């Protein structure tokens, strides 16, 4: 007969020690979570903008992603536009069509609130995964460099589908991470620039933030919008391969849109 754990003095001693250390374990875990939040907060508030503007090549490449997101649209005017993850308005200046209303949605407050006086633009501080205004309809929804950061990208895509008007279009940018070309670009250009600017933990930031890989997200997009028309273009080589390209741009239309 095998003795129970409590009948063995040594086992009992270890259990007692473990229980005594439980509060310290919780404190340690809490501290690690704070450290992760601090790393991410510091990167986006102090370093992100500098990283992609101080280096001329990176600035040019970043601008090209915004330009390519504006290609292959079907109309010259989209009355109601929603941009998800608008940040500091980096994409707004590249919008190539006219509009009546433009909503910027982000999980952080935007400094643009104080700078922009255009009455057509409004700001919403919210998370697209739990966005509570799905009754609103938008003619165009833009999402640039957001989906791979989310804890629940599938729910976010469902919310976007519900908010898209009958003749609407969803413009999506996805980095081909961890494809070979994407990683090579980071190794040759982004990492050295980050180092020269004194940015620490850049690879750690990517490990934390880019939690969803391209193939997984591509599968989700095709599942949620299976009855829509999905047009995908890869850049820079236009070959249908996530390993040979840095990113992909999706223009997703309802099936009745030609």
C-alpha positions in Angstrom: 0.0 0.0 0.0 1.4 3.4 -1.0 1.5 5.9 1.9 -0.4 9.2 1.4 1.5 12.4 1.1 0.5 13.6 4.5 1.9 10.5 6.1 5.4 11.4 4.9 7.1 14.0 7.1 9.3 15.3 4.3 6.4 15.8 1.9 4.4 17.6 4.6 7.4 19.9 5.2 7.6 20.9 1.6 3.9 21.5 1.4 4.1 23.7 4.5 7.0 25.7 3.0 5.2 26.1 -0.4 2.1 27.4 1.4 4.2 29.8 3.4 5.8 31.1 0.2 2.6 31.5 -1.8 2.1 35.2 -0.9 5.7 36.0 -2.0 5.0 34.1 -5.3 2.0 36.2 -6.0 4.0 39.3 -5.2 6.7 38.2 -7.6 4.2 37.5 -10.4 2.6 40.9 -9.9 6.0 42.5 -10.1 6.8 40.7 -13.4 3.5 41.8 -14.9 4.3 45.4 -13.9 7.7 45.1 -15.5 6.1 43.9 -18.8 3.7 46.8 -18.8 6.4 49.2 -18.1 8.6 47.9 -20.9 5.7 48.3 -23.4 4.6 51.7 -22.1 8.1 53.0 -22.3 8.6 51.8 -25.8 5.5 53.3 -27.2 5.6 56.6 -25.3 9.3 57.3 -25.7 10.8 55.3 -28.6 8.3 54.1 -31.2 7.9 57.4 -33.1 11.6 58.1 -33.0 12.5 54.6 -34.3 10.6 55.1 -37.5 11.2 58.7 -38.2 14.9 59.3 -37.4 16.1 56.7 -39.9 15.3 57.9 -43.5 15.0 54.4 -44.9 12.7 53.2 -42.1 10.6 56.4 -42.5 10.3 55.8 -46.2 9.3 52.1 -45.7 6.8 53.1 -43.1 5.2 55.7 -45.4 5.0 53.0 -48.1 2.8 50.8 -45.9 0.3 53.7 -45.4 0.3 54.5 -49.1 -0.3 50.8 -50.1 -3.2 50.6 -47.6 -4.9 53.3 -49.7 -4.7 51.4 -53.0 -7.4 49.4 -54.7 -10.3 51.2 -53.1 -13.6 51.1 -55.0 -14.9 54.6 -54.4 -13.7 58.2 -54.2 -15.9 58.9 -51.1 -16.6 56.9 -48.0 -18.9 58.9 -45.8 -18.3 57.2 -42.5 -14.8 56.0 -41.7 -13.4 54.2 -38.6 -9.7 53.8 -38.0 -8.8 51.2 -35.4 -5.5 51.8 -33.6 -5.2 55.4 -34.9 -2.4 56.2 -32.4 -1.1 59.7 -33.1 -2.8 59.9 -36.5 0.1 58.5 -38.5 -2.2 57.1 -41.2 -4.7 59.9 -41.4 -2.6 62.2 -43.6 -2.4 59.3 -46.2 -6.2 58.8 -46.5 -6.8 59.2 -50.3 -10.6 59.7 -50.4 -13.1 62.2 -49.1 -15.3 61.5 -46.1 -18.0 63.1 -44.0 -17.1 61.6 -40.7 -13.9 60.1 -39.5 -13.7 58.2 -36.2 -10.3 57.5 -34.6 -10.4 54.6 -32.1 -7.5 53.7 -29.8 -6.9 52.2 -26.4 -4.9 55.3 -25.4 -6.0 58.9 -25.4 -4.8 60.7 -28.5 -2.9 64.0 -28.4 -4.7 64.9 -31.6 -7.7 65.8 -29.6 -6.1 69.1 -28.8 -4.4 69.7 -32.1 -7.2 68.9 -34.6 -10.1 71.3 -35.1 -11.8 69.4 -37.9 -15.4 68.9 -36.8 -15.7 65.8 -39.0 -13.2 63.9 -36.8 -14.1 62.4 -33.4 -12.1 60.2 -31.0 -13.1 57.1 -29.1 -11.0 55.5 -26.4 -11.9 51.9 -26.5 -10.7 48.3 -27.3 -12.0 46.9 -30.5 -12.2 43.5 -28.8 -14.9 44.8 -26.5 -16.1 47.9 -28.5 -19.7 48.6 -27.5 -20.8 50.6 -30.5 -21.3 47.7 -32.9 -24.7 49.1 -33.9 -22.9 51.9 -35.8 -22.2 51.3 -39.5 -19.1 52.4 -41.3 -18.4 52.6 -45.0 -14.7 52.0 -44.5 -12.8 50.5 -41.6 -9.1 50.8 -41.5 -6.8 48.7 -39.3 -3.1 49.2 -39.5 -0.6 47.2 -37.5 -3.0 46.2 -34.7 -4.4 42.7 -35.2 -1.2 40.9 -34.3 -1.2 42.7 -30.9 -4.6 41.6 -29.7 -5.4 39.0 -27.1 -8.6 38.0 -29.0 -8.2 38.9 -32.7 -11.1 36.6 -33.7 -13.6 38.6 -31.7 -12.2 41.8 -33.0 -12.8 40.6 -36.6 -16.3 39.6 -35.7 -16.9 43.1 -34.3 -15.5 44.7 -37.5 -17.8 42.5 -39.7 -20.8 43.7 -37.7 -19.9 47.4 -38.0 -19.2 47.3 -41.8 -22.0 48.8 -43.9 -23.6 46.8 -46.7 -21.3 48.3 -49.3 -18.4 48.8 -47.0 -14.7 47.9 -47.2 -12.3 46.7 -44.6 -8.7 47.7 -45.2 -6.2 45.6 -43.2 -2.5 45.7 -42.9 -0.7 42.6 -41.6 3.1 42.2 -41.1 4.4 38.9 -42.4 5.8 38.1 -38.9 7.6 35.7 -38.4 8.3 35.3 -42.1 11.9 35.3 -43.3 11.8 38.6 -45.1 10.1 40.3 -42.2 12.8 39.0 -39.8 15.6 39.9 -42.2 14.3 43.5 -42.4 14.2 43.7 -38.7 17.7 42.3 -38.4 19.3 44.5 -41.0 17.5 47.8 -40.5 15.2 48.1 -37.5 17.4 46.4 -34.8 20.6 48.5 -35.7 18.5 51.7 -35.7 17.0 50.8 -32.3 20.5 50.1 -30.9 21.8 53.4 -32.2 19.0 55.3 -30.5 19.7 53.5 -27.2 16.4 51.6 -27.3 16.6 48.6 -25.0 14.6 45.4 -25.2 13.4 46.0 -28.7 13.4 42.2 -29.5 11.6 41.6 -26.2 8.9 44.2 -27.1 8.3 42.3 -30.3 8.1 39.0 -28.5 5.5 40.4 -26.1 3.5 42.5 -28.6 3.5 40.3 -31.7 1.7 37.5 -30.1 -0.3 36.4 -33.2 1.6 35.2 -36.2 0.7 35.9 -39.8 -0.6 32.4 -40.8 -2.9 32.3 -37.8 -4.4 35.7 -38.5 -4.7 35.0 -42.2 -6.7 31.9 -41.3 -9.0 33.9 -39.0 -9.6 36.7 -41.6 -10.6 34.1 -44.3 -12.9 32.4 -41.8 -14.7 35.5 -40.5 -15.1 37.0 -44.0 -15.6 33.8 -45.9 -18.6 35.2 -47.8 -16.9 38.5 -48.6 -14.5 39.3 -51.5 -11.0 39.3 -50.1 -8.2 40.8 -52.2 -4.7 40.4 -50.8 -1.5 42.0 -52.1 2.0 41.2 -50.7 4.8 43.7 -50.5 7.4 44.4 -51.7 7.6 41.5 -54.1 3.9 40.8 -54.9 4.6 37.0 -54.7 2.0 35.0 -52.7 4.4 34.1 -49.9 4.6 35.4 -46.3 8.2 34.3 -46.2 9.3 36.4 -49.2 7.5 39.6 -48.2 7.5 42.1 -45.3 3.7 42.6 -45.1 0.4 42.1 -46.8 -2.6 44.5 -47.4 -6.1 43.2 -47.5 -9.0 45.0 -49.1 -12.2 43.1 -48.0 -15.5 43.9 -49.6 -19.0 42.6 -49.1 -19.8 40.1 -51.9 -22.2 42.4 -53.7 -19.5 45.0 -54.3 -17.9 44.7 -57.7 
